[in-house]
Amino acid sequence: MHYFTRISALPLIYQDWVAQGRRQGQASLILSQLKRLICDIESENEIRISALSIEQLQGLGDVLLEFSSRDDLLALVASNLD
C-alpha cells in the first residue's frame, strides 16, 4: 500500500517543483528587467519580489514597462506587494 501511495504522489510533487521553478524563473526575469530599467534595487526589495506569487509577478511584469524611476517601483512595493 505504501508503494502505491508514494507512486501516486509523484505527479503532485512534480507539479509543485514545476510551479516553483516557473515562479523563480519569472522572478529572475522581472528582477533582471528592473535592474536594467532602474539600475539600483535594494536587496530588501529583491527578496520581496523573489517571494511574490506567480500572479503578483505577472502583475508586476505588466506595469514594469510603465516605470520611469526607482520611485515608481518603491511606490508599487509600498502599496501592493505587502
C-alpha positions as CSV (number, residue, x, y, z in Angstrom):
1,M,0.0,0.0,0.0
2,H,2.8,2.4,0.8
3,Y,4.3,1.8,-2.7
4,F,1.1,2.8,-4.4
5,T,0.6,5.9,-2.3
6,R,4.2,7.0,-3.0
7,I,3.9,6.5,-6.7
8,S,0.6,8.3,-6.9
9,A,2.0,11.3,-5.0
10,L,4.9,11.8,-7.5
11,P,2.8,13.8,-10.0
12,L,1.8,16.2,-7.3
13,I,5.4,16.6,-6.2
14,Y,6.4,17.1,-9.8
15,Q,3.7,19.7,-10.3
16,D,4.9,21.6,-7.2
17,W,8.5,21.6,-8.5
18,V,7.4,22.9,-11.9
19,A,5.3,25.6,-10.3
20,Q,8.2,26.6,-8.0
21,G,10.6,26.7,-10.9
22,R,8.2,28.7,-13.0
23,R,7.8,31.3,-10.2
24,Q,11.6,31.5,-9.7
25,G,12.1,32.0,-13.4
26,Q,9.6,34.8,-13.6
27,A,11.1,36.4,-10.5
28,S,14.5,36.2,-12.1
29,L,13.3,37.8,-15.3
30,I,11.4,40.6,-13.5
31,L,14.5,41.4,-11.4
32,S,16.7,41.4,-14.4
33,Q,14.4,43.8,-16.2
34,L,14.0,46.0,-13.2
35,K,17.8,46.2,-12.8
36,R,18.1,47.3,-16.5
37,L,15.4,50.0,-16.0
38,I,16.3,51.3,-12.6
39,C,19.9,50.1,-12.1
40,D,19.8,50.1,-8.3
41,I,17.4,47.8,-6.4
42,E,17.9,47.3,-2.7
43,S,18.4,43.7,-1.6
44,E,15.3,44.0,0.6
45,N,13.2,44.7,-2.4
46,E,14.9,41.9,-4.4
47,I,13.9,39.5,-1.6
48,R,10.3,40.7,-1.5
49,I,10.0,40.5,-5.3
50,S,11.5,37.0,-5.3
51,A,8.9,35.9,-2.8
52,L,5.9,37.0,-4.9
53,S,3.3,34.6,-6.2
54,I,3.1,33.9,-10.0
55,E,0.0,36.1,-10.2
56,Q,1.8,39.0,-8.4
57,L,4.9,38.6,-10.6
58,Q,2.7,38.7,-13.7
59,G,1.1,41.9,-12.5
60,L,4.5,43.4,-11.8
61,G,5.6,42.4,-15.2
62,D,2.6,44.2,-16.7
63,V,3.3,47.5,-15.0
64,L,7.1,47.3,-15.2
65,L,7.3,48.9,-18.6
66,E,5.5,52.0,-17.2
67,F,8.1,52.6,-14.6
68,S,10.2,55.8,-15.2
69,S,12.1,55.8,-12.0
70,R,13.1,53.9,-8.9
71,D,10.3,55.8,-7.0
72,D,7.7,54.0,-9.2
73,L,8.9,50.7,-8.0
74,L,9.1,51.8,-4.4
75,A,5.5,53.1,-4.6
76,L,4.3,49.8,-6.0
77,V,6.2,47.8,-3.4
78,A,4.8,50.0,-0.6
79,S,1.2,49.8,-1.8
80,N,0.6,46.4,-3.4
81,L,3.3,43.9,-2.6
82,D,2.7,43.7,1.2
